[in-house]
Amino acid sequence: MNLAPAPRARRPRPQVVSLTEAAADRVRDIMARADKPYAGLRVGVKNSGCAGQEYILEYAETTGLLDEVVEDKGVTILIEPKAVLFLIGTEIDYVTTKLSSKFTFQNPNETDACGCGESVTIEPAKAHDA
């Protein structure tokens, strides 16, 4: 007679980030023009700027052992492990204006931003948000 408790079903994990169609198109274009094949686009957060943190985007040659891997609209996004809680629920867009073209982040965890728009303050997502 087996009295071990039945394994509890885990709720699905939220997708850490998502891309708009414009962002996905731009990433696919950048990756197609890259000088060599890459595993994906690495997204992270680093301490910098007057508001405390800034987003980083870079080519990823390999997938890190602890990277969170997100597949969205045909794009592989690799999230640095230390950035996951700061990025949960973030939508990455690509915006073109008369003066610039850039990736933007709509992050529900942002609490403040500097005036120049280069750095932000981000709080980790709470357990009920994740």
Buried (B, 14 or more C-beta within 10 A) or exposed (E): EEEEEEEEEEEEEEBBBBBBEBBBBBBBEBBEEEEEEBBBBBBBBEEEBEBBBBBEBEBBEEEBEEBBEBEBBEBBBBBBEEBBBBBBBBBBBBEEEEEEEEBBBEBEBBEEBBEEEEBBBBEBBEEEEB
